[in-house]
Amino acid sequence: MRLRLDLAYDGSGFRGWARQPELRTVQGTLEAAIVRILGGDVQLVVAGRTDAGVHASGQVAHLDLTEAQRQRLAKSRSGTPEALAARINGVLGPYPDITVHRSAVAPPGFDARFSAVWRRYEYRIADRVSGYDPLERHRTTTVNARLDEQAMDAAARSLIGLHDFAAYCKWRDGATTIRTLLEFDWRRDERGILTASVRADAFCHSMVRALVGACAAVGEGKLDVADLADIRDEGVRTPDVKVLAPRGLTLTEVGYPADELLAARADQTRAVRRLDD
């Protein structure tokens, strides 16, 4: 039995998603909670492996239950996959920095990572226009300048499309940096905080934080709007583009195709990933 979990977390106290010995991670914390409920071994597969300090409001993971775990779940007081979310949250305790919003039997062919067709992130910046709010410090990066949101928005939109984003990615030997950036824009919210919405088929390491760092440089007048596409097309990392702090970044949504297309999408993505490796 494969279960889908929809979850959220404040990444401030975690060393990223992926389980690491002796370090507190989202995966390690969740898996330990599930083991307390179902026993045996547990391994979660996630849609987006967030870095240390990065948050999520719309993360998706899947979990394969052994027959023994399935029977243990069925014999429990609530007894349904849908009730597992509440049991996990109970184990995590009051005011946890992780919560599971929903648990359910996954459709046939579903893979949280490989079936996904896009991921959406949000990045928040407080500048001199909005001012600094200490209550928002865990999810908002501060830039000590008055940023031009219109220039930032124009720069962001100039990067949309299928391109090689090597200049905005942390290099990983043998991995592709070709991505389709589907949406990228900036707006100020009602409190004046600059918020970026970034959606792509996939992201390479540090890509979103480099993209928003480049836009912030445009907003400060350190780069022109056209410079961002030029940097992208040159394909070389430059010190003019700073990777902004993880605290401002949140994974907000993961998109999947219709149920009947899940397995085909997973096979297609796995084939591409094998070429990357």
C-alpha positions in Angstrom: 0.0 0.0 0.0 1.4 3.4 -1.0 0.2 6.5 1.0 0.4 10.1 0.0 1.2 12.6 2.7 0.6 16.4 2.3 2.6 18.3 4.9 4.1 21.6 6.0 7.0 22.6 8.1 9.0 25.6 9.4 12.5 24.8 8.2 14.3 27.0 10.7 15.2 24.2 13.1 16.1 21.6 10.5 19.2 20.8 8.5 17.1 20.3 5.4 14.8 17.5 4.3 17.1 14.6 3.9 17.9 12.3 6.8 21.4 12.8 8.1 23.2 11.0 11.0 23.1 13.0 14.3 21.3 15.9 12.6 17.7 17.0 13.0 16.0 16.8 9.6 12.4 16.9 8.4 12.6 13.4 6.9 14.3 11.9 10.0 11.7 13.5 12.4 8.7 12.4 10.4 10.0 8.8 9.8 10.7 8.4 13.6 7.1 9.5 14.3 5.7 7.1 11.8 7.8 4.2 13.1 6.4 4.8 16.6 2.9 4.3 15.1 3.4 1.5 12.6 6.7 -0.1 13.6 9.2 -1.6 11.1 11.3 0.5 8.7 10.0 3.6 7.0 11.4 5.6 4.1 9.6 8.7 2.8 10.0 9.9 -0.8 9.5 13.6 -1.2 8.6 15.9 -4.1 11.2 18.5 -3.3 14.3 18.0 -1.1 14.4 21.4 0.6 17.7 22.7 2.0 18.5 23.7 5.5 16.3 26.6 6.7 13.9 26.3 3.8 10.2 26.0 4.6 7.2 24.2 3.0 3.5 24.9 3.1 2.6 22.4 0.3 5.2 19.6 0.4 4.2 16.1 -0.8 5.7 12.8 0.1 4.8 9.1 -0.3 5.3 6.1 1.9 5.1 2.4 1.1 3.7 0.2 3.8 4.7 -3.4 4.4 2.0 -5.9 4.9 2.8 -5.9 8.7 2.5 -2.1 8.8 -0.8 -2.2 6.8 -2.3 -4.7 9.2 -1.1 -2.7 12.2 -2.7 0.4 10.8 -6.0 -1.5 10.1 -6.1 -2.9 13.6 -5.6 0.5 15.3 -8.4 2.4 16.8 -9.0 4.7 13.9 -7.8 2.1 11.4 -7.8 4.1 8.1 -5.0 5.7 6.0 -6.9 9.0 6.3 -6.6 8.9 10.1 -2.8 8.4 10.0 -2.2 12.2 9.6 -3.8 13.0 12.9 -1.9 10.2 14.7 1.4 11.5 13.3 0.6 15.0 14.5 -0.2 13.6 17.9 3.2 11.9 18.1 4.9 15.2 17.1 3.3 16.9 20.1 1.9 20.4 20.7 3.0 23.3 18.6 5.3 21.2 16.3 7.3 22.7 13.5 6.0 19.9 11.2 2.4 19.0 10.5 0.8 16.5 8.2 -2.3 18.0 6.6 -3.6 14.9 4.9 -2.9 11.2 4.5 -4.6 9.0 1.9 -4.0 6.0 -0.3 -2.1 7.1 -3.4 -3.6 6.6 -6.8 -2.0 3.8 -8.9 1.4 4.9 -10.4 1.8 7.9 -8.0 5.3 8.9 -7.1 5.7 12.0 -5.0 9.0 12.9 -6.7 8.9 11.5 -10.2 5.2 12.0 -11.0 5.4 15.8 -10.3 5.2 18.1 -13.3 6.0 21.3 -11.6 6.9 22.8 -8.2 6.1 26.3 -7.0 8.2 28.3 -4.5 7.6 31.7 -2.8 10.3 34.0 -1.7 9.7 37.0 0.7 11.9 40.1 1.0 11.5 43.0 3.4 13.2 46.2 2.3 13.1 49.8 3.4 9.6 50.2 2.0 8.0 47.5 4.1 10.4 47.8 7.1 11.6 45.0 9.3 9.1 42.9 11.3 10.7 40.7 14.0 7.6 38.4 13.9 8.3 37.6 10.3 12.1 37.1 10.6 11.9 33.3 10.2 10.3 33.4 6.8 11.4 36.8 5.4 14.9 37.9 4.2 15.8 41.6 4.8 17.5 43.7 2.2 18.7 47.1 3.5 17.7 49.1 0.5 14.6 50.5 -1.3 13.9 48.0 -4.0 12.3 48.8 -7.3 9.6 46.1 -7.6 8.7 47.0 -11.2 12.3 46.5 -12.4 12.5 43.2 -10.4 9.3 41.9 -12.0 10.4 42.8 -15.5 13.8 41.0 -14.9 12.0 37.9 -13.5 9.7 37.6 -16.5 12.6 38.0 -18.9 14.0 34.6 -17.6 10.8 32.5 -18.3 11.1 29.6 -20.7 13.2 26.6 -21.4 16.9 27.5 -20.8 20.2 26.3 -19.4 20.3 27.9 -15.9 23.8 26.9 -15.1 24.7 30.5 -14.1 22.0 30.3 -11.4 22.7 26.8 -10.1 25.2 25.2 -7.7 27.2 22.9 -9.9 26.7 19.1 -9.5 29.0 16.9 -11.6 27.1 15.3 -14.5 23.7 16.9 -13.7 21.7 18.9 -16.2 21.0 22.5 -15.5 18.4 22.8 -18.3 15.0 23.7 -16.8 11.7 25.1 -17.9 10.9 28.2 -15.9 7.1 28.4 -16.2 6.3 31.5 -14.0 8.4 34.1 -12.3 7.1 37.4 -11.0 7.2 39.9 -8.1 4.6 41.8 -6.2 4.2 43.7 -3.0 1.7 42.3 -0.5 -0.6 44.5 1.6 2.2 45.1 4.1 4.7 46.1 1.4 6.7 42.9 1.6 8.1 41.8 -1.8 7.0 38.3 -2.7 8.2 36.3 -5.7 6.3 33.4 -7.1 8.5 30.9 -9.0 7.2 27.8 -10.8 9.3 25.4 -12.9 9.2 21.7 -13.9 12.2 21.2 -11.6 14.9 23.2 -9.9 18.6 22.7 -9.6 20.5 23.3 -6.3 20.2 26.9 -5.1 18.4 28.0 -8.3 15.5 29.9 -6.7 17.7 31.7 -4.2 20.1 32.7 -6.9 17.3 33.9 -9.2 15.8 36.1 -6.4 19.2 37.3 -5.5 19.7 38.5 -9.1 16.4 40.2 -9.1 17.3 42.0 -5.8 20.4 43.3 -7.5 18.2 44.7 -10.2 15.9 46.2 -7.6 18.9 47.9 -6.0 20.1 49.2 -9.3 23.3 47.1 -9.3 22.2 45.2 -12.4 20.0 46.2 -15.3 16.9 44.2 -16.3 18.6 42.8 -19.4 21.7 41.7 -17.5 19.8 38.7 -16.0 19.1 37.1 -19.3 22.7 37.9 -20.4 24.1 36.2 -17.3 21.9 33.2 -17.9 22.9 32.9 -21.6 26.6 33.1 -20.7 26.2 30.1 -18.4 28.8 31.1 -15.9 28.3 31.8 -12.2 29.1 35.5 -11.4 29.8 37.3 -8.0 27.2 39.9 -9.2 24.5 37.3 -8.3 24.2 36.6 -4.6 22.4 33.5 -3.3 19.9 34.9 -0.8 19.3 33.3 2.6 17.1 30.2 2.9 14.8 31.8 5.5 12.8 33.6 2.8 12.1 30.5 0.7 9.0 28.3 1.0 7.8 25.4 -1.2 4.1 26.2 -1.6 2.7 23.8 -4.2 3.5 20.7 -6.2 1.6 19.9 -9.4 0.7 16.5 -10.7 -1.1 15.2 -13.9 -4.4 13.4 -14.0 -4.4 10.1 -12.2 -4.3 8.1 -15.4 -1.0 9.9 -16.4 0.9 9.5 -13.1 2.7 6.3 -14.0 3.7 7.5 -17.5 5.0 10.8 -16.0 7.0 8.9 -13.4 8.6 6.7 -16.1 9.5 9.7 -18.2 11.1 11.6 -15.3 13.1 8.6 -14.2 14.5 8.2 -17.6 15.7 11.9 -17.6 17.1 11.5 -14.1 19.1 8.5 -15.2 20.7 10.5 -18.0 21.5 13.2 -15.4 23.3 10.7 -13.2 
